[in-house]
Amino acid sequence: MSYYEYAKELYAGLGIDTEAVLNTLANVKISLHCWQGDDVNGFENAGELSGGIAATGNYPGKARNFEELTSDLDEALKLIPGTHKVNLHASYAVTDRPVDRDALRPEDFRAWVDYAKDRSLGLDFNPTLFSHPKAADSLTLSHSDPAIRRFWVDHCKCCRRIAESFGRELGQPSLDNIWIPDGYKEVPADRLGPRMRLKESLDEIFAEKLDGSVLYDSVESKVFGIGLEAYTVGSHEFYMNYAAKNGVLCLLDNGHFHPTETVSDKIPSMLLFSDKLALHVTRPMRWDSDHVVRLDDELREIANEIVRCNALDRVLIGLDYFDASINRVAAWVIGMRNMEKALLSALLTPHATIKAFQDAGDFTSLLAMQEEMKSYPFAEVWDEYCRRQEVPARESWLAEVQKYERDVLSKR
């Protein structure tokens, strides 16, 4: 009996069909963030990062242009099971002319669409409201200067049209997610005014009716940023209420909350009142430091809540981290494979059985079963999934990345 057959038999004893689980997982699309490959630099030569964002480290081999970035993405994707999506920022436009962000067009991302079509990938999108002269004071859609607000409103309007074009051309919806750095280092004299201006800006951005079958709109909160510690205009409470009232999605980034808050606990509440929910999955360490995603307890619990809520088709999962201290291709592979492992583990858990213990008040059996599940042979099912998806199992993928580093990255 093979290791997989042994695992299959054990899980069958819990009422879990591992074949059905593998088929389910193969249809889950995760959005892989392009900005891990070049430390969020983009293709504009806009200078250093701003807006409370920092990529630390100086590992050799950073992508410098579209050709290098897509080559690195290809290397990562061939080591990641399944067919997924790529998440772009507006600063990654591929143009043959100078163009500011308020004048971007779908044509400026033609190279990305062609790339995605060739590989059956989807594309998600984000306006880039940082690292720009008009965001030098970390104020954009809430700025007190109408001219500055106008620039960023126009940028966000452009981005929605670009994302809509992605969805239409690629045959799968594109998520357009708005995050802004806006806030203050010191305690503000006026908390209401900036949020009123942000609301007015968003109202204008979303006033244009686009095709909701191919475009999903979302807004993303953050508790603070570097140099913006005292006040963040786009707080969770602001966006949760705005999204609920205006029919857009609320995006939860698990690095954007207080350290004692967990996004896993928020997921079922959000799904109770929203048809869909968007996630940016990262790994905060004391603050929103965007470390590479590990298979830790919170990642597992995020996946558990998605599966428990029967919401794999309702939760849009994307990754968001940028580590410049290690091989950037490896960072992609580690994070994506861990997200899939967490989902696999959740799909291999007898949630109905454990829920029945809770409903019956049998908390002894509940705790015992939760702990016993940790030693079930989930790794054997993961190995089988990798084999069927024709990607390396276990750590054997690392040798491929190391060869790519020797042959490609080290020569940049």
C-alpha positions, -999 to 999 in steps of 0.1 A, spaced: 0 0 0 14 34 -10 16 62 16 -13 80 -2 -35 49 -1 -28 46 36 -38 82 41 -68 78 19 -80 49 40 -75 68 73 -94 98 61 -122 77 47 -127 64 83 -136 101 91 -160 103 62 -136 123 41 -130 115 4 -95 125 -4 -101 122 -42 -129 148 -39 -107 170 -18 -79 169 -44 -104 179 -71 -117 207 -50 -83 221 -42 -73 220 -79 -100 245 -87 -90 271 -61 -73 301 -75 -49 321 -54 -37 355 -66 1 357 -66 14 392 -60 39 404 -86 55 429 -62 74 402 -43 97 398 -74 111 433 -73 105 447 -38 75 468 -49 96 490 -72 74 487 -103 85 499 -138 81 537 -133 115 544 -118 95 564 -92 123 562 -65 121 549 -30 90 534 -15 67 558 5 34 556 23 45 536 53 58 507 31 93 492 34 110 462 18 140 451 38 170 432 25 193 433 -5 193 397 -18 208 396 -54 188 389 -85 159 414 -82 138 417 -113 143 450 -131 118 449 -160 88 431 -174 109 404 -190 128 395 -159 97 397 -136 77 374 -158 106 350 -162 108 348 -124 70 344 -121 72 315 -146 99 298 -125 77 301 -94 45 290 -111 60 258 -124 67 248 -88 33 257 -74 4 233 -78 -27 245 -97 -36 273 -120 -38 307 -103 -39 344 -109 -13 372 -108 -20 404 -88 -6 436 -103 -2 471 -91 -7 500 -115 30 509 -112 37 478 -133 24 492 -166 44 482 -196 45 513 -218 65 528 -246 57 564 -236 58 585 -205 24 582 -188 13 594 -154 -10 573 -133 -41 594 -139 -39 586 -176 -33 548 -176 -52 528 -201 -59 490 -207 -34 492 -236 -6 499 -211 -11 464 -197 -14 446 -230 18 427 -223 4 414 -190 -28 403 -207 -9 384 -234 13 368 -207 -17 357 -187 -36 344 -217 -6 322 -228 -6 306 -193 -44 305 -186 -39 328 -156 -63 355 -143 -52 390 -134 -61 411 -104 -53 448 -100 -45 475 -75 -43 513 -80 -9 525 -67 -15 553 -43 21 555 -29 56 562 -41 46 592 -62 53 629 -60 16 636 -55 16 612 -25 48 627 -9 29 636 23 11 602 24 -22 618 16 -42 609 -15 -80 604 -17 -84 623 16 -61 652 8 -73 687 16 -61 699 -18 -88 693 -44 -62 691 -72 -43 662 -54 -76 644 -47 -86 649 -84 -54 632 -96 -59 602 -74 -96 599 -81 -88 599 -118 -61 572 -112 -86 549 -94 -112 554 -121 -86 544 -148 -77 513 -127 -113 501 -125 -115 502 -163 -82 484 -166 -94 457 -142 -127 454 -161 -107 448 -193 -87 421 -176 -118 403 -166 -134 405 -200 -103 395 -219 -93 366 -197 -128 352 -190 -125 354 -152 -134 383 -129 -106 407 -119 -105 422 -84 -97 459 -83 -86 467 -47 -81 502 -34 -57 508 -5 -44 542 5 -17 552 29 -35 583 41 -29 592 78 -9 613 102 22 607 124 7 628 153 -27 629 169 -49 648 144 -70 678 152 -97 666 128 -105 629 123 -139 634 106 -128 658 77 -103 634 61 -128 605 62 -155 627 47 -132 636 18 -123 599 14 -160 590 12 -166 617 -14 -136 604 -34 -148 568 -33 -184 578 -42 -171 594 -74 -147 565 -82 -175 539 -79 -202 561 -96 -191 548 -130 -211 516 -136 -189 489 -150 -195 452 -157 -199 435 -123 -197 401 -138 -160 406 -147 -150 433 -122 -150 431 -84 -143 462 -64 -129 461 -30 -115 485 -3 -87 476 21 -81 490 56 -50 493 77 -44 502 113 -12 522 108 19 527 87 55 538 93 53 575 100 15 573 101 12 558 136 -14 581 151 -43 580 127 -53 561 95 -81 576 74 -90 542 59 -97 523 91 -114 490 92 -146 505 107 -147 531 78 -143 506 50 -165 479 66 -193 503 67 -186 519 33 -185 484 17 -217 473 33 -236 504 23 -222 507 -13 -221 471 -25 -183 468 -28 -162 441 -12 -143 446 21 -107 433 18 -91 420 50 -53 419 52 -42 399 82 -13 422 87 -34 453 89 -49 449 124 -38 452 160 -16 423 169 -42 407 192 -68 407 164 -72 377 141 -87 378 106 -98 342 109 -123 353 136 -136 381 113 -142 359 83 -175 342 93 -190 376 105 -181 392 72 -196 363 52 -228 365 72 -235 399 57 -216 399 24 -219 377 -7 -181 378 -12 -150 386 8 -115 394 -3 -83 385 16 -47 396 14 -28 369 33 6 378 48 25 372 81 29 401 104 56 400 130 48 426 157 36 450 130 26 449 94 60 436 83 47 414 55 69 383 61 67 353 38 36 333 47 43 302 69 20 273 76 13 287 111 -17 285 133 -34 316 120 -30 306 83 -45 272 92 -74 289 110 -80 313 81 -83 283 58 -104 264 83 -129 293 84 -131 295 46 -139 258 44 -162 256 75 -182 284 60 -184 266 27 -170 297 11 -142 286 -12 -162 302 -41 -170 334 -20 -136 343 -6 -110 358 -30 -76 348 -17 -45 368 -26 -10 369 -10 7 401 -1 43 402 13 77 413 1 109 399 15 141 412 0 163 392 23 159 358 7 156 344 -28 124 362 -42 113 333 -63 116 309 -33 95 334 -13 67 331 -38 68 294 -38 69 290 0 40 313 5 18 299 -23 24 263 -13 17 271 23 -16 287 15 -26 256 -5 -14 233 23 -36 252 47 -66 248 25 -58 211 20 -56 206 57 -89 224 62 -105 202 35 -92 171 52 -108 181 86 -142 166 96 -157 199 105 -193 186 107 -182 160 133 -163 185 154 -191 211 151 -215 184 165 -194 181 196 -196 218 201 -233 220 196 -238 191 221 -216 208 246 -190 180 245 -160 202 246 -137 174 257 -143 155 225 -141 187 205 -106 195 219 -94 159 216 -105 157 180 -90 190 171 -56 179 185 -57 144 170 -63 158 135 -28 175 138 -11 141 135 -32 127 106 -11 121 74 -20 153 56 15 155 41 10 122 22 -21 137 5 -2 169 -2 26 148 -19 -1 131 -41 -15 165 -50 19 177 -61 24 145 -82 -9 149 -100 -2 186 -106 32 177 -120 52 199 -96 80 188 -72 69 173 -39 83 183 -5 116 202 -5 127 189 -39 115 222 -55 143 241 -38 169 226 -60 151 240 -90 151 275 -75 188 272 -66 196 262 -102 176 292 -115 195 314 -91 228 301 -105 218 303 -141 197 334 -142 194 355 -110 231 357 -102 239 372 -136 217 403 -132 
